[in-house]
């Protein structure tokens, strides 16, 4: 059975002007669902307001702009996707750091086979907005954090040149995601095989 990362579903709410205690959460839930599927520019504030079930004034009470909401979405994506799904899933599947590194692609294999596979939001937003936009730069920063997690595992595994290893490993991660988006159903397995070679290359 495939491991699923949580995609929040917007809760039903009132469209009254009063801000309920969970209004901000409902807005972020709606943004997570819409931004992860369709990107940033294709989603308008009116749709976000309608989906979250809040009034316009309530929306702006919590988020001054769509970009501010998108930054919150990226932060949540980092926690739910990178930390809670990919890293936690990999650590649960391997008993050693080396096994956990390889297990990243096992988790990817389950993810790629999902009907709602939507690729990597950080890559998507970076390509959509460009590196000069604050959202593009935030995406770059979150991608760098993924490399830091990989580097930490490489250090635990005692691999040589862990920083260089993490950059090469991240190329395999990102490349496999793009290949899966193209329709390659074996992208994770192909990347895993190359990843094993990369580990061997960096073993002391």
C-alpha positions in Angstrom: 0.0 0.0 0.0 1.4 3.4 -1.0 2.4 5.8 1.8 0.3 8.9 1.5 1.4 12.4 2.6 -1.5 14.4 4.0 -3.3 16.8 1.7 -5.6 18.9 3.9 -9.2 19.2 2.8 -10.8 22.6 3.4 -13.3 22.5 6.2 -16.8 23.8 5.7 -17.2 27.3 7.1 -19.4 30.4 7.2 -19.1 33.2 4.8 -19.9 35.7 7.5 -17.5 38.6 8.0 -16.6 37.5 11.5 -13.3 35.6 11.8 -13.7 32.2 13.3 -10.9 30.6 15.2 -10.0 28.3 12.3 -10.5 30.7 9.4 -6.7 31.1 8.9 -6.4 27.3 8.8 -9.2 26.9 6.3 -7.6 29.5 4.0 -4.2 27.7 4.2 -5.9 24.3 3.6 -7.6 25.7 0.5 -4.3 27.2 -0.7 -2.4 24.0 -0.1 -4.9 22.0 -2.2 -5.1 24.6 -5.1 -1.4 25.7 -5.2 0.0 22.2 -5.1 -2.2 21.2 -8.1 -2.2 24.2 -10.3 0.6 26.6 -9.2 0.4 30.1 -8.0 -0.7 32.3 -10.9 -3.6 30.2 -12.0 -5.3 30.5 -8.6 -7.1 33.7 -7.8 -8.0 35.2 -4.5 -11.7 35.0 -5.3 -11.3 31.2 -5.7 -9.3 30.9 -2.5 -12.0 32.9 -0.6 -14.8 30.7 -2.0 -13.0 27.5 -1.4 -12.1 28.4 2.2 -15.5 29.7 3.0 -14.5 33.0 4.4 -15.3 36.6 3.6 -12.9 38.8 1.7 -12.2 40.9 4.8 -11.4 37.8 6.8 -9.0 36.6 4.1 -7.1 39.9 4.2 -7.1 39.8 8.0 -5.0 36.7 7.9 -3.0 37.2 4.7 -2.2 40.6 3.2 -1.7 39.2 -0.3 -1.7 36.0 -2.3 2.1 36.0 -2.3 2.1 36.0 1.5 -0.3 33.1 1.5 1.9 31.3 -1.1 4.9 31.7 1.2 2.8 30.0 4.0 1.9 27.3 1.6 5.6 26.6 0.8 6.4 26.4 4.4 3.6 23.9 5.0 4.7 21.9 1.9 8.2 21.7 3.4 6.8 20.2 6.6 4.2 17.9 5.1 6.1 16.7 2.0 9.8 17.0 2.8 9.9 16.2 6.5 6.7 14.2 7.3 6.5 12.2 4.1 9.8 11.8 2.3 12.3 11.9 5.2 10.1 10.2 7.8 9.1 7.6 5.2 12.7 6.9 4.2 13.9 6.7 7.8 11.1 4.2 8.6 12.1 2.0 5.7 15.8 1.7 6.4 17.8 0.6 9.5 21.0 2.4 8.4 21.7 5.8 6.9 22.7 4.2 3.6 19.5 2.2 3.5 17.5 5.4 4.4 19.1 7.3 1.5 18.1 4.6 -1.0 14.6 4.4 0.6 14.0 8.0 -0.5 13.4 6.5 -4.0 11.2 3.8 -2.6 9.0 6.5 -1.2 9.2 8.3 -4.5 8.1 5.1 -6.3 4.9 5.1 -4.2 4.4 8.8 -4.7 4.9 8.6 -8.5 2.3 5.9 -8.8 -0.5 8.0 -7.2 -3.3 9.2 -9.4 -2.9 12.7 -7.8 0.9 12.9 -8.3 1.6 16.6 -8.7 5.4 16.7 -8.8 7.5 19.0 -6.6 5.9 22.3 -5.6 9.3 23.9 -5.0 10.4 23.1 -8.6 7.0 24.0 -10.0 6.9 27.4 -8.2 10.6 28.2 -9.1 10.0 27.5 -12.8 6.6 29.4 -12.7 7.8 32.5 -10.9 11.5 32.6 -11.7 14.5 32.9 -9.3 14.2 36.7 -9.1 10.7 36.5 -7.5 10.4 36.2 -3.7 8.4 33.0 -4.2 11.1 31.6 -6.6 13.8 32.5 -4.1 11.8 30.8 -1.3 11.5 27.7 -3.4 15.3 27.8 -3.9 15.8 28.0 -0.2 13.5 25.0 0.5 15.3 23.0 -2.2 18.5 23.8 -0.4 17.0 22.5 2.8 16.3 19.2 1.1 20.0 19.0 0.2 20.9 19.7 3.8 18.8 16.7 4.9 20.5 14.5 2.4 23.9 15.8 3.4 23.1 15.0 7.1 22.3 11.4 6.1 25.5 11.2 4.0 27.5 12.3 7.0 25.7 9.7 9.2 26.6 7.1 6.6 30.3 8.2 6.7 30.3 9.1 3.0 33.2 11.2 1.6 32.5 14.8 0.5 28.9 14.8 1.8 28.2 18.3 0.4 29.2 17.3 -3.1 27.3 14.0 -2.6 24.1 15.8 -1.6 24.2 18.0 -4.7 24.6 15.0 -7.0 21.9 13.1 -5.1 19.5 16.0 -5.3 20.0 16.0 -9.1 18.7 12.4 -9.1 15.8 13.3 -6.9 14.7 16.3 -9.1 15.4 14.4 -12.3 13.3 11.5 -11.3 10.4 13.8 -10.3 10.5 15.4 -13.8 10.7 12.0 -15.5 7.7 10.8 -13.5 5.8 13.9 -14.6 6.7 13.0 -18.2 5.1 9.6 -17.6 8.1 7.4 -16.8 6.6 4.8 -14.4 10.0 3.4 -13.6 11.7 6.8 -12.8 12.2 6.0 -9.1 13.7 2.6 -9.8 16.1 4.0 -12.4 17.1 6.8 -10.0 17.6 4.3 -7.2 20.0 2.2 -9.3 22.1 5.3 -10.1 21.9 6.4 -6.5 23.5 3.1 -5.4 26.4 3.8 -7.8 26.7 7.3 -6.3 26.9 5.9 -2.8 29.6 3.5 -3.8 31.5 6.3 -5.4 31.5 8.3 -2.2 32.2 5.5 0.2 35.6 6.0 2.0 
